[in-house]
Amino acid sequence: MTYPRSSVVAYIALIVCSFFAASLAADNYFPSFADHHTVGLWLFDEKQYPNTTLTDASEYEYDLRLQDAGRIIEGKFGNALRTSPGAGYHLYYAEWKGKVSPNYMRGPDGLPSGLWGPTIAPKMLLAGLAGDEWTCEFWLKLSVVPNSKTAVVHLGSAYEPGFEINLIAKAEGFEIRNNYGGLTAMCPTDSAVLTNGNWHHAAFALSSGKVEYYLDGQRQSSPTVQLVDAAPIPEITIPKSLSQTTYGIFDNSKNYELFRHNRFNLSVGEDRKGNMDFDGAIDELRFSDIVRYSKSFESPKSFSRSYGSVQEQASAPSGPPLLFDSPADSAPVQLGSRKHLLIDEVMVDKKQNVRLQVNPPVDPRRVDVSIEDGWVIDHNGRVYLFAPEGYGSSQGITRLYISEDGIKFDSPKLGVAESNGSTANNIIFSLSPMWGCFFEDVSPNILQEEKFKLTAWSANRGIYLYSSPDMIHWRRNETIMLPLVSGGNAETFWDNQRGQYTSFLKRDGSFHNQECPTANGRVATLFETKEIHKPWSFNPLNTPYFEGWPVPALTCEGPIVFGTNKYGQVYRTRATKYPWALDVYLGFLWRMDSNDVRQTELAVSRDGINWSTYANLGMYIPNGLSFGGQTIVETLAHGGLVRRGDRIWQYARYGSGPHGSGKEFNVRLTQRLDGFVSLDAGREEGVIITRPFVFEGQKLVLNADARNGYIKVGMLNSSRKPLTGLGTKKAIPVTSDSVKHVVRWKDNPDVGNLAGQVVRLRIEMQNAKLFSFQFK
């Protein structure tokens, strides 16, 4: 097929894809994923949900999309595709990743549907089928013995001759028609085998013009092969713009047959017109550009990393238990040697003349890169900054910048993707419009190839997980994470205490769904899993809401965690598990007010589920300051924390106008270690008495600023009585600013003899800030 208006840009973009795939194969960055000879692999392990993406687990990402007539059921391995006679399509070959869909791709019922959208034909798959060697294999299970020929898999440009495998009437074998390779083959078998109600593995391999056929690993009699005129491979045309180009065809004319005649089509369990329905189930359909089998073999295990040779890692044991995930009771807190951050008053039993205070980061330094919605990872003393262009990008590019000092960022020549005729650039993704969250996975027992992760809303696909060994080369997971549209990132972190992954998705408030009360503006919803490689759990709705994309818009599939309040709506959460203390979760929310002005608000949690937001104490990154000759109106935190000694770097975007208008600056800010919130006392002496607790260690260390006043600490018994020699009257006052004050008393150098006993602290302070304390 030839699309109108093809261009040199199309050829260049095609080389980008080819080079990227080749570089991965040559260096074997992902040994446990499908190898580079796998040119199409559909595991069908997704969950049933309207229009969900059926992921191609090969590195080439030739995705399919489920339709109303197709069902996801329990399969041979994981899940499988169930097809049956009836009206409508089972699935279709997915439209390109790009924003053209919200504008035009709607079906006869008015709902968004990529069935009618433009496609980019699967170059590597087609080249394999036109080559001298290939293998096609799948598992199938018949529900009804067909009286006539039915389709297993059909693919090609429009309805022109392409490639097809059909099940012969009465299940007496298979028919192959490969117009790209110029041959047909009849593969007979004993119908009693295929009709016994069990799963069966079928494999077809071409080598030097000869086709071999295997059923359940056993070589069958040689198929009858006939030569036919070879059809040309469809032209592979990359759009000039993933967000705009329609070729003048995929518009709002509703000329559906015209759309189908100008796209690449692939069907499973029916032909490309939706006929010849196969009544049964199909699992793990794989195409390879080599001969996989040359003699009888044992039926293969699953090709999935979750169900095959690389089993899903056993759920990692949870780390230290959460101390504050239930309401306070009279039982002593088993504090041990944990550092306790005073992000709230959960350890406070009584107080007087003290208050919580949010402490904004300071010292804004302009960085020399432009980032709209970025993430940073600190690795080996360098700052890696990731800058996606977003789901509305015309080219779908994400760039990587690297810095030694956190201010000046270099654009490394990565050699991954071609742009303007060269791979000497810092592009790590192209042709993939997305917003995503990049993070280092510190969960135990992960493979090196998955040390770094990205979870992203990928345009026209859904929420996906990507992995990387080096933050340069990335591989998409073999199945979708969540079959939903998010208005922002999928902001994910590993929770070392709960032993699971947590992700926050933004939900817009413009929907109308009877199953889900309309939200008053944008909110953030929560999703969790212990098995990150498998589809994540969500609350399926009977009638999901579709707005613009073919993928359902997020409504009530996940519970609201961050809602709207008098300070505004939630645009991003930037939620994370604080790396340098247990029992601390932080969020840096983009809060948008009624004037479309967005600022960063601090949120805190002790369990990652129940959060407190602190706009009432002041915005974490407030507006109103002067920077670069402009008055800053918007302050938007980027994702990630970077520690340098006793300081933490955070990155943010300043804007001189509301909602992205005006001049913008990207800055590095500095926060004190553990310094996000403090308990403060002013000119009048404040007093804190803690809940009873049990500690381990010999010395008490404070992170505090008392340079303008003092802090005195006394040790009490469980009845609040001072312990001999350790009361505040014997305490040596802390009168300076340090993250590691060692508390001392006149007659006692340490408190090791109290370890394991139930004690309390009495803290007296004036003109001072207390950020954290820890027994060491």
C-alpha positions in Angstrom: 0.0 0.0 0.0 1.2 3.5 -0.8 0.0 6.3 1.4 -0.4 9.7 -0.1 2.3 12.4 0.5 5.1 10.1 1.5 8.4 12.0 2.1 12.0 11.9 2.9 11.0 12.4 6.5 9.3 9.0 6.4 12.4 7.3 5.2 14.5 8.9 7.9 12.1 7.9 10.6 12.0 4.4 9.4 15.8 4.2 9.7 15.4 5.4 13.3 13.3 2.4 14.1 15.6 0.0 12.3 18.7 1.3 13.9 17.2 1.3 17.4 16.1 -2.3 17.0 19.5 -3.4 15.5 21.5 -1.7 18.3 19.5 -3.6 21.0 20.0 -6.9 19.2 23.7 -6.4 18.7 24.5 -5.5 22.3 21.9 -7.8 23.9 20.8 -5.3 26.5 17.6 -7.4 27.2 18.5 -11.1 27.3 15.3 -12.2 29.0 13.0 -10.4 26.6 11.9 -11.8 23.2 15.0 -11.9 20.9 15.4 -9.7 17.8 14.4 -12.5 15.5 10.9 -12.4 17.0 9.2 -9.9 14.7 5.7 -10.2 16.2 4.6 -11.8 19.5 1.1 -11.4 20.9 0.7 -13.1 24.3 -3.0 -11.9 24.8 -2.2 -11.6 28.5 -4.1 -8.4 29.0 -7.3 -8.0 31.1 -10.7 -7.8 29.4 -11.5 -4.1 28.9 -13.0 -2.3 25.9 -10.4 -1.3 23.3 -7.5 -2.5 25.4 -4.1 -2.6 23.5 -3.1 -6.2 22.8 0.6 -5.8 23.2 3.2 -7.0 20.7 5.9 -8.3 23.0 8.6 -8.1 20.3 10.9 -5.1 20.3 9.1 -3.7 17.3 5.8 -3.0 19.0 3.3 -4.0 16.3 0.3 -3.7 18.6 -3.3 -4.9 18.2 -6.5 -3.5 19.8 -9.3 -5.5 21.2 -12.8 -4.9 19.8 -16.3 -5.8 21.0 -16.5 -9.2 19.4 -13.2 -10.4 21.0 -12.8 -11.6 24.5 -9.9 -12.2 26.8 -10.2 -15.6 28.7 -7.9 -17.9 30.6 -5.4 -19.3 28.1 -2.8 -21.9 27.7 -0.4 -19.5 29.5 -1.9 -16.6 31.3 -4.7 -15.3 29.1 -5.8 -15.9 25.5 -7.9 -14.4 22.8 -11.4 -15.9 22.4 -13.0 -15.5 19.0 -16.5 -16.6 17.9 -18.9 -16.1 15.0 -20.9 -12.9 15.2 -21.1 -9.3 14.1 -18.2 -7.0 14.5 -14.4 -7.3 14.7 -12.5 -9.3 17.3 -9.5 -6.9 17.1 -7.6 -4.7 14.7 -4.1 -3.5 13.9 -3.6 -0.5 16.1 -3.3 3.0 14.7 -0.1 4.9 15.0 0.9 6.4 18.3 -0.2 10.0 17.9 -2.8 12.6 18.7 -4.6 12.4 15.4 -7.1 10.1 17.1 -8.9 12.6 19.4 -9.6 14.7 16.3 -10.9 12.2 13.8 -11.0 8.5 14.7 -14.6 7.8 15.6 -16.7 4.9 14.6 -20.3 4.9 13.3 -21.5 5.1 16.9 -19.6 8.3 17.4 -17.1 6.7 19.9 -13.4 6.9 19.3 -12.1 3.9 17.4 -8.7 3.4 15.9 -10.2 0.7 13.7 -10.5 3.5 11.1 -7.2 5.2 11.8 -3.9 5.5 9.9 -1.3 2.8 10.6 2.4 2.3 10.1 2.9 -1.1 8.5 5.0 -3.7 10.4 8.3 -3.5 8.4 10.2 -6.3 10.2 7.3 -8.7 10.1 6.6 -8.1 6.5 10.3 -8.4 5.6 10.4 -11.7 7.4 7.4 -13.1 5.5 8.9 -12.0 2.2 12.3 -13.6 3.1 13.8 -17.0 2.7 13.1 -18.1 6.3 10.3 -17.6 8.7 8.3 -19.3 11.4 4.7 -18.7 12.5 3.4 -20.5 15.6 0.5 -20.3 18.0 -1.6 -22.3 20.4 -5.2 -22.9 19.6 -8.2 -24.6 21.2 -11.4 -25.3 19.2 -14.8 -24.7 20.8 -16.8 -25.8 17.7 -15.6 -27.9 14.7 -15.9 -25.7 11.7 -18.0 -26.8 8.7 -16.1 -24.5 6.4 -12.7 -22.8 6.2 -12.1 -20.3 9.1 -9.4 -17.7 9.6 -6.6 -18.0 12.2 -4.5 -15.0 11.2 -4.8 -12.6 8.2 -2.7 -9.6 7.6 -1.9 -7.2 4.7 -2.5 -3.8 3.2 -6.2 -2.9 3.0 -7.9 -6.1 1.6 -5.1 -6.8 -0.9 -3.4 -10.2 -1.0 -1.0 -10.6 2.0 -0.4 -13.4 4.4 -3.0 -15.7 5.9 -3.3 -19.0 7.8 -6.7 -20.7 7.7 -8.1 -23.8 9.5 -9.5 -26.2 6.9 -13.2 -27.3 7.2 -13.7 -30.1 9.8 -10.3 -29.2 11.2 -8.5 -31.4 8.8 -5.5 -29.2 8.6 -4.3 -25.7 7.8 -3.9 -23.6 4.7 -1.1 -21.1 4.3 -1.3 -18.3 1.7 1.8 -16.1 1.7 1.6 -13.7 -1.2 4.7 -11.8 0.1 6.7 -15.0 -0.2 4.9 -16.1 -3.4 3.6 -19.5 -2.2 0.6 -21.4 -0.8 0.8 -24.6 1.3 -1.8 -27.2 2.4 -0.9 -28.8 5.8 -3.3 -31.7 6.5 -3.7 -33.4 9.9 -5.9 -35.9 11.6 -9.0 -33.9 12.6 -9.4 -36.0 15.7 -6.3 -34.3 17.2 -7.5 -30.8 16.8 -11.1 -31.5 17.9 -10.4 -33.1 21.2 -11.0 -29.9 23.2 -7.4 -29.5 24.3 -4.9 -26.8 23.6 -2.6 -27.6 20.6 0.6 -25.9 19.4 0.9 -25.4 15.7 4.1 -24.3 14.0 4.9 -23.6 10.3 8.5 -23.0 9.2 9.8 -21.9 5.7 13.3 -22.6 4.6 14.5 -22.3 1.0 11.1 -22.6 -0.4 10.1 -25.7 1.7 7.4 -25.5 4.3 7.5 -27.8 7.4 4.5 -28.2 9.7 4.5 -29.3 13.3 1.6 -30.1 15.6 2.3 -30.4 19.3 5.9 -30.5 18.4 5.6 -33.5 16.1 6.7 -33.0 12.5 3.7 -33.7 10.2 3.7 -35.0 6.6 5.3 -32.5 4.2 2.8 -29.8 3.1 1.9 -29.4 -0.6 3.4 -26.2 -1.8 2.5 -24.2 -4.8 4.2 -21.1 -6.1 2.2 -17.9 -6.8 3.1 -14.5 -8.0 4.7 -12.5 -5.2 3.0 -9.4 -4.0 5.1 -6.3 -3.1 5.5 -5.4 0.5 3.4 -2.4 1.5 5.3 0.9 1.5 6.3 1.8 5.1 5.4 5.5 5.5 6.1 7.4 8.7 3.8 10.4 9.2 5.3 13.8 9.1 3.6 14.6 12.3 2.2 12.2 14.8 -0.2 14.8 16.1 -1.5 16.3 12.9 -1.0 14.3 9.7 -4.1 12.6 8.3 -2.9 12.2 4.6 -6.2 13.9 3.7 -7.9 10.6 4.2 -8.3 9.9 7.9 -10.5 12.8 8.5 -14.1 13.3 9.9 -15.8 12.3 6.6 -16.9 9.0 8.2 -16.0 7.2 5.0 -15.1 4.0 6.8 -14.3 1.8 3.8 -12.0 4.5 2.5 -10.2 4.4 5.8 -9.9 0.6 5.8 -8.6 0.7 2.2 -5.8 3.1 3.2 -4.4 1.3 6.3 -2.6 -1.9 7.1 -5.0 -4.5 8.6 -4.3 -7.5 10.8 -7.0 -9.9 12.1 -6.9 -12.9 14.3 -9.7 -15.4 14.3 -11.4 -13.8 11.3 -10.3 -12.3 7.9 -9.6 -8.7 7.4 -13.3 -8.0 6.5 -14.5 -9.6 9.7 -15.7 -12.8 8.1 -14.5 -16.5 8.3 -14.9 -16.5 12.1 -12.9 -19.0 14.1 -14.8 -20.4 17.0 -12.2 -21.0 19.8 -9.2 -19.5 21.5 -5.8 -18.5 20.3 -2.8 -17.9 22.5 0.8 -16.8 22.1 0.9 -16.0 18.4 4.6 -15.6 17.3 6.2 -14.7 14.0 10.0 -15.1 13.6 12.3 -14.2 10.7 14.3 -17.4 11.1 13.5 -21.1 11.2 12.8 -22.0 14.8 12.3 -25.8 14.3 13.9 -28.3 11.9 12.8 -31.5 13.6 10.3 -32.7 16.1 10.5 -31.0 19.4 8.8 -30.8 22.8 6.0 -28.3 22.8 7.4 -25.0 23.9 6.9 -23.4 27.2 5.4 -19.9 27.3 7.2 -17.2 25.4 6.1 -14.8 28.2 8.6 -13.6 30.7 5.9 -14.1 33.4 4.9 -17.6 32.5 7.9 -19.0 30.6 11.6 -19.3 31.2 11.9 -16.1 33.1 9.2 -16.5 35.7 7.7 -13.6 37.5 10.0 -12.9 40.5 8.4 -14.2 43.7 6.9 -11.2 45.5 9.7 -9.6 47.4 9.3 -9.7 51.1 8.3 -6.5 52.7 10.9 -4.5 54.4 10.6 -3.1 57.9 6.9 -2.8 58.8 5.1 0.5 58.8 5.0 2.0 62.2 2.2 4.4 61.7 -0.2 2.7 59.3 -3.0 2.4 62.0 -4.5 4.9 64.5 -2.3 5.7 67.5 -2.9 3.5 70.5 -1.3 3.2 73.9 1.2 0.6 72.8 4.8 1.9 72.7 6.1 2.6 69.2 8.9 0.2 68.3 11.1 3.0 66.9 14.4 1.0 67.0 17.1 3.0 65.2 14.8 4.5 62.6 15.1 8.1 61.8 11.8 9.9 62.5 11.0 12.9 60.4 8.6 15.4 61.9 6.5 15.7 58.8 3.4 15.4 61.1 2.6 15.0 64.7 2.2 11.3 64.8 4.8 10.9 67.5 3.6 13.9 69.5 1.5 13.1 72.6 1.3 16.6 74.1 2.6 20.0 72.8 2.5 23.6 73.7 3.6 26.7 71.7 4.9 24.6 68.7 3.5 24.3 65.2 4.2 22.5 62.0 5.9 24.5 59.3 6.4 23.7 55.6 9.9 24.7 54.5 10.3 25.7 50.8 13.5 24.8 49.0 15.9 27.7 48.5 18.6 29.0 46.2 17.0 28.7 42.7 19.7 28.2 40.1 18.8 28.3 36.5 19.7 25.1 34.5 20.6 25.3 30.9 18.0 22.9 29.4 14.3 23.4 28.5 12.0 20.9 30.2 8.2 20.9 30.3 7.6 17.9 32.6 10.9 16.2 33.6 12.3 13.6 35.9 15.7 13.2 37.4 17.7 10.2 38.6 20.9 10.4 40.7 23.3 7.7 39.6 27.1 7.4 40.2 27.4 11.0 41.2 25.7 12.3 38.0 22.2 13.7 37.5 20.3 12.1 34.7 17.4 14.3 33.5 14.7 13.0 31.2 12.6 15.3 29.1 9.6 13.8 27.2 7.9 16.0 24.7 4.4 14.8 25.8 1.6 12.8 24.3 0.8 15.6 21.9 4.3 15.6 20.4 4.6 15.7 16.6 7.7 13.5 16.7 7.3 11.6 19.9 10.8 12.3 21.2 12.2 11.9 24.7 15.7 13.3 25.5 18.3 12.5 28.1 20.5 15.1 29.6 23.4 14.4 32.1 25.1 16.8 34.5 28.0 16.6 37.0 27.0 19.7 39.0 23.3 19.7 38.6 23.3 23.0 36.7 25.1 22.6 33.4 23.6 19.6 31.5 25.3 18.0 28.6 23.5 16.4 25.6 25.3 13.1 25.2 25.7 11.5 21.8 23.9 8.3 22.5 23.8 6.7 19.1 20.3 5.3 19.8 17.9 7.1 17.4 18.5 9.0 14.2 17.4 12.6 13.7 18.3 14.9 10.9 20.5 12.2 9.4 22.6 11.5 12.5 22.5 9.4 15.6 24.8 11.7 17.4 22.1 13.0 19.7 20.5 12.6 23.1 17.3 11.0 22.0 16.2 7.8 23.8 12.7 7.5 22.4 11.3 8.6 19.0 7.9 8.0 17.5 6.5 7.4 21.0 4.6 10.5 22.3 4.3 10.1 26.1 4.4 11.5 29.5 6.3 9.3 31.9 7.9 8.8 35.3 11.5 7.6 35.4 12.9 6.0 38.5 15.6 3.6 39.7 14.0 0.4 40.9 15.5 -0.5 44.3 13.4 -3.6 44.9 15.3 -6.7 45.7 16.2 -9.4 43.1 15.4 -7.4 40.0 17.4 -8.2 36.9 20.1 -5.9 35.8 18.3 -5.2 32.5 15.4 -3.7 34.6 17.4 -1.6 37.1 15.7 1.6 35.8 12.1 1.9 35.0 9.7 4.2 33.2 5.9 4.1 33.6 4.2 6.3 31.0 0.9 7.2 29.4 1.8 6.3 25.8 -0.4 8.0 23.2 -3.0 5.7 21.7 -1.8 2.7 23.7 -2.4 3.1 27.4 -0.2 3.0 30.5 3.0 1.1 29.9 6.1 -0.1 31.8 9.6 0.2 30.2 12.9 -1.1 31.6 16.5 -0.2 31.1 19.9 -1.4 32.3 21.6 2.0 31.7 18.9 4.7 31.2 19.9 4.9 27.6 18.5 1.7 26.0 14.8 0.9 26.9 12.5 -2.0 26.3 8.7 -1.9 26.7 7.1 -4.6 28.9 5.4 -7.5 27.2 1.9 -6.5 28.3 0.0 -3.4 29.1 0.2 -1.9 32.6 -3.3 -0.3 32.6 -5.6 0.1 29.6 -6.4 3.7 30.4 -5.8 7.3 29.3 -4.2 9.5 31.9 -4.0 13.3 31.6 -0.5 13.1 33.0 2.2 10.7 34.0 1.9 7.4 35.7 3.9 8.4 38.7 5.3 5.2 40.2 7.7 4.2 43.0 8.8 1.0 44.7 7.5 0.8 48.3 10.2 -1.0 50.2 8.0 -1.3 53.4 4.8 -2.6 51.8 6.7 -4.7 49.2 4.9 -3.4 46.2 4.8 -0.8 43.4 2.5 2.2 43.7 1.4 4.5 40.9 -0.7 7.6 40.7 -2.6 8.6 37.6 -4.3 11.9 36.9 -8.0 11.8 36.3 -9.7 14.7 34.5 -13.0 16.0 35.6 -14.9 16.6 32.4 -16.4 13.1 32.0 -20.0 12.0 32.2 -20.4 8.5 33.4 -23.4 7.1 35.4 -21.2 4.6 37.1 -18.8 7.2 38.4 -19.8 10.5 40.0 -18.3 13.4 38.1 -15.3 14.8 39.8 -15.1 18.4 40.6 -11.9 19.0 38.5 -8.7 17.0 38.2 -7.8 14.5 40.9 -5.1 11.8 41.4 -6.0 8.1 41.6 -4.1 5.2 43.1 -3.0 1.8 41.6 -0.8 -0.9 43.2 0.8 -4.2 42.4 3.3 -6.8 43.6 3.8 -8.2 40.1 4.9 -5.3 38.0 5.3 -7.4 34.8 1.7 -8.4 34.7 -1.3 -6.2 34.0 -2.1 -4.2 37.1 -5.4 -4.6 38.9 -8.1 -1.9 38.5 -11.8 -1.5 39.0 -13.5 -2.4 35.7 -16.6 -0.4 34.8 -19.5 -1.8 32.9 -19.4 1.2 30.5 -16.0 2.9 30.5 -15.9 6.5 29.4 -14.4 7.4 26.1 -13.5 11.0 25.3 -11.1 11.4 22.5 -8.6 8.6 22.4 -9.6 5.0 21.4 -8.4 4.0 24.9 -11.0 4.5 27.8 -10.4 7.7 29.8 -9.7 7.1 33.5 -12.8 7.7 35.7 -13.5 5.4 38.6 -11.1 2.6 37.7 -9.0 3.6 40.7 -9.7 5.3 44.0 -9.1 9.0 44.5 -6.2 9.8 46.8 -5.6 13.4 46.1 -8.8 15.3 45.5 -9.7 18.9 44.8 -9.9 21.4 47.6 -10.2 25.1 48.1 -6.6 25.4 46.8 -7.5 23.9 43.5 -7.2 20.8 41.3 -4.4 18.2 41.1 -2.3 18.1 37.9 0.7 16.0 39.0 1.5 14.3 42.3 5.3 13.7 42.1 4.7 11.1 44.9 7.7 9.1 46.1 8.9 7.0 48.9 11.5 9.1 50.7 14.9 7.2 50.3 16.6 8.4 53.5 14.2 7.5 56.2 11.5 4.8 56.7 7.8 5.6 57.2 8.0 8.7 55.0 6.2 9.3 51.8 6.3 12.7 50.0 4.3 14.3 47.3 4.9 17.5 45.5 1.5 18.2 44.0 0.9 20.6 41.1 -2.2 22.4 42.5 -4.1 24.6 40.0 -6.4 27.3 41.3 -9.5 28.9 39.7 -7.3 31.3 37.8 -5.4 28.5 36.1 -2.3 29.3 38.2 -0.4 26.2 39.3 1.9 26.0 42.3 3.6 23.1 44.1 2.0 21.9 47.3 3.6 19.5 49.7 1.8 16.3 50.7 3.0 13.8 53.3 2.1 10.3 54.3 3.1 7.5 56.7 1.8 4.6 54.5 1.5 5.9 51.0 -2.3 5.7 51.0 -3.5 8.2 53.6 -2.1 11.6 52.8 -2.1 15.1 54.4 -1.7 18.1 52.1 -0.2 21.3 53.5 -1.3 24.2 51.3 -2.8 25.6 54.5 0.7 25.9 55.8 1.9 27.6 52.6 2.9 26.3 49.2 6.0 24.2 49.1 7.3 26.1 46.0 5.4 29.4 46.3 5.0 31.9 43.5 5.5 35.7 43.7 9.3 35.7 43.8 11.4 37.6 41.2 13.6 35.5 39.0 15.3 36.3 35.7 13.7 39.7 35.6 10.2 38.2 35.8 7.7 37.8 38.6 7.1 34.1 38.9 3.4 33.1 38.7 3.7 29.3 38.3 6.0 26.9 40.2 5.9 23.2 39.1 8.1 20.6 40.6 9.8 18.0 38.4 10.1 14.4 39.6 13.0 13.0 41.5 15.3 13.8 44.4 19.1 14.1 44.3 21.1 14.0 47.5 24.5 15.7 47.8 25.8 15.3 51.4 23.4 17.0 53.7 21.5 18.8 50.9 18.8 17.6 48.5 18.4 19.0 45.0 15.0 19.3 43.5 14.1 20.6 40.0 11.2 22.8 39.0 9.8 24.9 36.2 9.1 28.6 36.9 6.6 30.4 34.7 5.7 34.1 34.4 2.2 33.4 33.3 -0.7 31.0 34.3 -0.9 27.5 32.8 2.3 27.6 30.8 1.9 31.1 29.4 4.7 33.6 29.6 8.4 33.1 30.0 9.6 29.9 31.6 12.8 28.9 33.5 13.9 25.5 34.7 15.7 25.7 38.0 17.5 23.6 40.5 16.4 24.2 44.1 18.1 23.1 47.3 16.4 21.5 50.4 18.0 20.6 53.6 18.2 16.8 54.3 14.9 15.8 55.9 14.0 19.5 55.9 10.6 19.5 54.2 8.5 20.0 57.4 9.6 21.0 60.9 8.1 21.5 64.3 8.8 25.1 65.1 8.9 27.2 68.3 9.0 31.0 68.3 9.9 33.5 71.0 7.8 31.8 73.6 9.2 28.5 74.7 7.6 25.5 73.2 7.3 22.0 74.6 6.8 18.6 73.0 6.2 15.3 74.8 6.4 12.3 72.6 4.4 9.1 72.6 6.1 6.2 74.5 8.6 4.3 72.3 11.4 1.7 72.4 14.7 2.5 70.7 18.0 0.9 69.8 21.3 2.6 70.0 23.5 4.7 72.2 23.1 8.3 71.1 20.3 10.6 70.2 20.9 12.7 67.1 18.8 15.7 66.1 18.4 17.5 62.7 17.6 20.9 63.9 18.3 24.6 63.4 18.6 26.4 66.8 21.2 29.0 65.9 18.8 31.8 67.0 17.6 30.0 70.1 17.9 26.6 71.8 16.7 23.0 72.0 16.9 20.9 75.2 15.9 17.3 75.3 15.0 15.2 78.3 14.5 11.5 78.6 11.3 10.5 80.4 9.9 7.2 81.6 6.5 6.0 80.3 4.8 8.0 83.0 6.4 11.2 81.8 8.8 11.4 84.8 12.4 12.5 84.0 15.0 9.8 84.2 17.9 10.4 86.6 20.5 12.7 85.0 18.6 12.8 81.7 16.0 15.5 82.3 15.9 18.8 80.5 17.6 20.6 83.4 20.7 18.4 82.9 20.6 18.8 79.1 23.3 20.7 77.3 21.3 23.0 75.0 21.6 22.7 71.2 22.3 26.2 69.9 23.5 25.8 66.3 22.3 24.5 62.9 23.2 21.0 62.0 21.6 17.8 60.6 23.5 15.7 63.2 23.5 17.3 66.6 24.4 14.7 69.2 22.2 15.3 72.3 24.2 15.4 75.5 23.6 15.7 79.2 25.9 17.0 81.9 26.3 13.7 83.7 25.6 11.2 80.9 27.5 10.8 77.6 25.0 8.4 76.1 21.7 6.6 76.6 22.6 3.1 75.5 21.6 1.7 78.9 18.0 2.7 78.1 17.8 0.8 74.8 15.0 -1.7 74.8 13.1 0.2 77.6 9.9 2.2 77.2 10.7 5.9 77.2 9.5 9.3 76.0 11.2 12.5 75.0 10.5 15.9 76.4 11.7 18.6 74.0 11.9 22.2 75.1 12.7 24.8 72.3 12.7 28.4 71.6 13.3 30.2 68.2 14.2 26.8 66.8 13.2 24.3 64.1 13.2 20.5 64.6 13.3 18.4 61.5 14.1 14.8 62.6 15.6 12.7 65.4 17.2 9.3 65.5 18.9 7.0 67.9 22.2 5.7 66.6 
